[in-house]
Amino acid sequence: MKIFITGGSGLLGQYLNLELSKKHDILTQYQTNISNCKDFHSVQLSIIDQTKLTEIFNSFEPDVVVHTAAVSNPEKADKLSADVVYDLNVNATKNLAELCEKNNSKLIYLSTDLVYAGYRGSMLKEDAKLIPLSLYAETKLMGEIKIQETFNNYIILREALLIGFGLNHTRNNFHLMYDNLRNSKEAVLFTDQYRTPLSLIDSAKLIGELIKKNISGEILNFAGCERLSRYEIGELVCEIGNFDKNLLIKKTMGEAGLTYKVADVSLNTEKLNSYGVHPKNIRDSIREILSKRF
């Protein structure tokens, strides 16, 4: 298939470049940092440039668009004006959906587990209450709505906390924690926020599986199998990577001064599993992640 990847130089995008290029003809988009896009058929443009996006659809004619480009977390969103965040996370998504509808392309949209109410209990299903606390989560949910209002040839993936190593310029909390542990430095981790972490490696592979399936008009929780706090993730990394657990420092979200205190957005993945898509368990995921680093 022909696959257009937005945000190809991002945390997940670079893993998608590596994975999807194995069996498909990809065109990967970046704006500022080229990262591993330089190793693939790539294009530099702003995701809000409707004219250039239209040219891409006319020339490349993608069968599938995997849309990861976004203001990608609450902290980044809060440093920008609301208009800029809205343009990137909502208007650009709406424009892509319209181009996909016009060109008969499937859209796979990466949303977030943070659209859910974080106080409604654990292992939430797709019909659980939605209360996005941050501008980031609110605009990601609005992106979902714009897609659903536009057409039906989509898969919306409410993605959980991603663990693994950022490639090139990208970093995430897991990567920073690992670097601290490797250098015998303390790592401060929340004990009172629960997620269902998914590895970056597995995430890219599972998206590759979903692309091959005849699925449309679906919202799917896209997550790992186990409910864990960030501190418990750190404990597993220490156990599997043979690091000193005494370097792990317990903190609550309140003690850390976290702005958006989302206590539990662990996700139920029965619906994802029903399509024959099964994430790896957390121990195997961490073993695979660390094996790529040592």
C-alpha positions as CSV (number, residue, x, y, z in Angstrom):
1,M,0.0,0.0,0.0
2,K,0.9,3.7,-0.3
3,I,1.0,5.1,3.2
4,F,1.4,8.8,4.1
5,I,2.7,9.3,7.7
6,T,2.3,12.7,9.3
7,G,4.7,13.6,12.2
8,G,7.3,11.2,10.8
9,S,10.1,12.7,12.8
10,G,8.2,12.4,16.1
11,L,8.5,9.9,18.9
12,L,6.1,7.3,17.3
13,G,6.6,8.6,13.7
14,Q,10.2,7.4,13.5
15,Y,9.2,3.9,14.6
16,L,6.4,3.9,12.0
17,N,8.9,4.9,9.3
18,L,11.0,1.8,10.2
19,E,8.1,-0.6,10.5
20,L,5.8,0.4,7.7
21,S,8.5,0.8,5.1
22,K,9.2,-2.9,5.4
23,K,6.1,-3.9,3.4
24,H,4.7,-0.6,2.1
25,D,5.5,2.4,0.0
26,I,5.7,5.2,2.5
27,L,5.9,9.0,2.3
28,T,6.7,10.5,5.7
29,Q,6.2,14.1,6.6
30,Y,8.3,16.3,8.9
31,Q,8.5,20.0,9.6
32,T,11.6,21.0,11.6
33,N,13.7,18.0,12.6
34,I,14.3,15.6,9.8
35,S,15.4,12.7,12.1
36,N,15.2,9.3,10.4
37,C,12.9,10.7,7.7
38,K,16.1,11.4,5.7
39,D,16.3,7.6,5.2
40,F,12.9,7.3,3.6
41,H,10.8,9.0,0.9
42,S,9.9,12.1,2.8
43,V,8.5,15.6,2.5
44,Q,9.0,18.8,4.6
45,L,5.9,20.8,5.2
46,S,3.6,22.2,7.8
47,I,0.7,20.0,8.6
48,I,-1.6,23.1,8.5
49,D,-0.6,23.9,4.9
50,Q,-3.7,22.8,3.1
51,T,-2.3,23.6,-0.4
52,K,0.8,21.4,0.0
53,L,-1.2,18.6,1.6
54,T,-3.6,18.7,-1.4
55,E,-0.6,18.4,-3.7
56,I,0.7,15.4,-1.7
57,F,-2.7,13.6,-2.1
58,N,-2.8,14.4,-5.8
59,S,0.7,13.2,-6.5
60,F,1.3,10.3,-4.0
61,E,-2.4,9.1,-3.8
62,P,-2.1,7.4,-0.4
63,D,-4.2,4.4,0.4
64,V,-3.8,5.1,4.1
65,V,-2.8,8.1,6.1
66,V,-1.4,7.6,9.6
67,H,-1.9,10.9,11.4
68,T,0.5,11.3,14.3
69,A,1.5,15.0,13.8
70,A,0.3,17.2,16.7
71,V,1.2,19.3,19.6
72,S,1.8,16.1,21.4
73,N,1.5,16.6,25.2
74,P,-0.1,18.9,27.8
75,E,3.1,20.7,28.7
76,K,3.9,21.6,25.0
77,A,0.3,22.8,24.5
78,D,0.4,25.0,27.5
79,K,3.4,26.8,26.2
80,L,1.6,27.8,22.9
81,S,-1.4,30.0,22.2
82,A,-4.7,28.2,22.2
83,D,-5.2,29.2,18.5
84,V,-1.9,27.5,17.5
85,V,-2.8,24.3,19.3
86,Y,-6.3,24.3,17.8
87,D,-4.9,24.8,14.3
88,L,-2.4,21.9,14.6
89,N,-4.6,19.5,16.5
90,V,-8.1,20.2,15.2
91,N,-8.1,22.2,12.0
92,A,-5.2,20.1,10.4
93,T,-7.0,16.9,11.4
94,K,-10.3,18.1,9.9
95,N,-8.5,19.1,6.7
96,L,-6.8,15.7,6.5
97,A,-10.1,13.9,7.0
98,E,-11.6,15.9,4.2
99,L,-8.7,15.0,1.9
100,C,-9.0,11.4,2.8
101,E,-12.7,11.4,2.1
102,K,-12.2,13.1,-1.3
103,N,-9.4,10.7,-2.3
104,N,-10.8,7.5,-0.8
105,S,-8.0,7.1,1.7
106,K,-8.3,5.5,5.1
107,L,-7.3,7.7,8.1
108,I,-5.7,6.2,11.2
109,Y,-5.7,8.9,13.8
110,L,-3.6,8.8,17.0
111,S,-5.6,10.2,19.8
112,T,-4.8,9.9,23.6
113,D,-5.9,8.1,26.7
114,L,-6.1,11.5,28.3
115,V,-9.5,12.2,26.7
116,Y,-11.1,10.0,29.4
117,A,-12.2,11.1,32.9
118,G,-9.3,10.1,35.1
119,Y,-11.4,9.4,38.2
120,R,-14.0,6.9,36.9
121,G,-12.2,3.7,37.8
122,S,-9.7,1.5,36.0
123,M,-9.5,-0.4,32.7
124,L,-11.9,2.0,30.9
125,K,-13.8,0.9,27.8
126,E,-14.3,3.1,24.8
127,D,-17.7,4.2,25.9
128,A,-16.4,5.5,29.3
129,K,-17.0,9.1,30.3
130,L,-14.8,11.7,28.4
131,I,-13.5,14.6,30.4
132,P,-10.2,15.9,28.9
133,L,-8.5,18.1,31.5
134,S,-5.9,19.8,29.4
135,L,-6.0,21.9,26.2
136,Y,-3.9,19.1,24.6
137,A,-6.5,16.4,25.5
138,E,-9.4,18.6,24.6
139,T,-8.1,19.4,21.1
140,K,-7.2,15.7,20.5
141,L,-10.8,14.8,21.3
142,M,-12.1,17.6,19.1
143,G,-9.9,16.1,16.3
144,E,-11.8,12.8,16.9
145,I,-15.1,14.6,16.5
146,K,-14.1,16.4,13.3
147,I,-13.1,13.1,11.7
148,Q,-16.4,11.4,12.7
149,E,-18.3,14.4,11.3
150,T,-16.4,14.2,8.0
151,F,-16.6,10.5,6.9
152,N,-16.5,6.9,8.0
153,N,-13.3,5.5,6.7
154,Y,-11.2,5.9,9.8
155,I,-9.7,4.2,12.8
156,I,-9.3,6.4,15.9
157,L,-6.7,5.0,18.3
158,R,-6.8,6.3,21.9
159,E,-3.2,5.7,22.6
160,A,-1.9,4.9,26.1
161,L,1.4,6.0,27.6
162,L,4.2,5.1,25.2
163,I,7.3,3.6,26.6
164,G,10.6,3.0,24.9
165,F,13.5,5.0,23.6
166,G,13.1,8.2,21.6
167,L,15.1,8.1,18.3
168,N,17.4,10.9,17.3
169,H,16.1,14.2,18.9
170,T,13.0,12.7,20.6
171,R,12.8,11.8,24.2
172,N,10.0,10.7,26.6
173,N,9.8,10.1,30.3
174,F,10.8,6.4,30.0
175,H,13.9,7.4,28.1
176,L,14.8,10.0,30.7
177,M,14.2,7.6,33.6
178,Y,16.4,5.0,31.9
179,D,19.3,7.5,31.4
180,N,19.1,8.4,35.1
181,L,19.2,4.8,36.2
182,R,22.0,3.9,33.9
183,N,24.0,6.8,35.3
184,S,23.2,5.9,38.9
185,K,21.0,9.0,39.3
186,E,17.7,9.1,41.1
187,A,14.4,8.9,39.0
188,V,11.3,10.5,40.5
189,L,8.2,8.6,39.6
190,F,4.5,9.0,40.4
191,T,2.9,6.3,42.6
192,D,-0.7,7.6,42.0
193,Q,-1.1,7.8,38.3
194,Y,-2.2,4.5,36.5
195,R,-1.9,3.8,32.8
196,T,-1.7,0.8,30.5
197,P,1.7,1.4,28.9
198,L,2.4,0.4,25.3
199,S,5.9,0.1,23.8
200,L,6.8,2.2,20.8
201,I,8.1,-0.9,19.1
202,D,4.8,-2.7,19.6
203,S,2.7,0.3,18.8
204,A,4.3,0.6,15.3
205,K,3.9,-3.1,14.7
206,L,0.2,-3.1,15.8
207,I,-0.6,-0.2,13.5
208,G,1.0,-2.2,10.7
209,E,-1.4,-5.0,11.6
210,L,-4.5,-2.7,11.7
211,I,-3.6,-1.3,8.3
212,K,-4.1,-4.8,6.8
213,K,-7.5,-5.3,8.4
214,N,-10.9,-4.3,7.0
215,I,-11.8,-1.9,9.8
216,S,-13.6,1.4,9.5
217,G,-15.6,3.8,11.6
218,E,-14.1,2.5,14.8
219,I,-12.7,4.0,18.0
220,L,-10.2,1.6,19.7
221,N,-8.3,1.8,23.0
222,F,-4.7,1.3,21.9
223,A,-2.8,0.2,24.9
224,G,-0.9,-2.5,26.7
225,C,-2.4,-5.3,28.8
226,E,-1.5,-4.3,32.3
227,R,-2.5,-1.4,34.6
228,L,0.6,0.1,36.2
229,S,1.7,3.2,38.0
230,R,4.8,5.0,36.7
231,Y,6.7,3.9,39.8
232,E,5.8,0.2,39.0
233,I,7.1,0.7,35.5
234,G,10.3,1.9,37.0
235,E,10.5,-1.2,39.3
236,L,10.2,-3.5,36.3
237,V,12.9,-1.6,34.4
238,C,15.2,-2.0,37.4
239,E,14.4,-5.7,37.7
240,I,14.8,-6.5,34.0
241,G,17.7,-4.1,33.4
242,N,19.5,-4.9,36.7
243,F,19.4,-1.4,38.0
244,D,19.3,-0.3,41.6
245,K,15.7,0.1,42.8
246,N,16.9,2.4,45.5
247,L,17.3,5.1,42.8
248,L,13.6,5.2,42.3
249,I,12.0,8.0,44.3
250,K,8.2,7.8,45.0
251,K,6.1,10.9,44.6
252,T,2.5,11.7,44.3
253,M,1.2,14.0,41.5
254,G,0.4,16.6,44.1
255,E,3.9,16.5,45.6
256,A,5.4,16.9,42.1
257,G,3.2,19.9,41.4
258,L,1.6,18.3,38.4
259,T,-0.9,20.6,36.7
260,Y,-3.2,17.9,35.4
261,K,-3.7,15.2,38.0
262,V,-5.1,12.3,35.9
263,A,-5.3,9.4,38.4
264,D,-6.3,6.5,36.3
265,V,-6.8,6.2,32.5
266,S,-5.9,2.6,32.3
267,L,-7.6,1.1,29.2
268,N,-9.6,-2.0,28.5
269,T,-8.4,-3.5,25.1
270,E,-11.0,-6.2,24.6
271,K,-12.3,-4.4,21.5
272,L,-8.8,-4.2,20.0
273,N,-8.2,-7.8,20.8
274,S,-11.5,-8.8,19.1
275,Y,-9.9,-7.8,15.8
276,G,-7.0,-10.2,16.4
277,V,-4.6,-7.4,17.5
278,H,-2.8,-8.3,20.7
279,P,-0.2,-6.1,22.4
280,K,2.8,-7.8,24.2
281,N,2.7,-8.1,27.9
282,I,4.7,-5.5,29.8
283,R,7.6,-7.7,30.8
284,D,8.2,-8.9,27.3
285,S,7.9,-5.3,26.0
286,I,10.5,-4.0,28.5
287,R,12.8,-6.8,27.7
288,E,12.5,-6.0,24.0
289,I,13.0,-2.3,24.6
290,L,16.1,-2.8,26.7
291,S,17.6,-5.4,24.3
292,K,17.7,-2.7,21.7
293,R,19.7,-0.5,24.0
294,F,22.3,-2.7,25.5
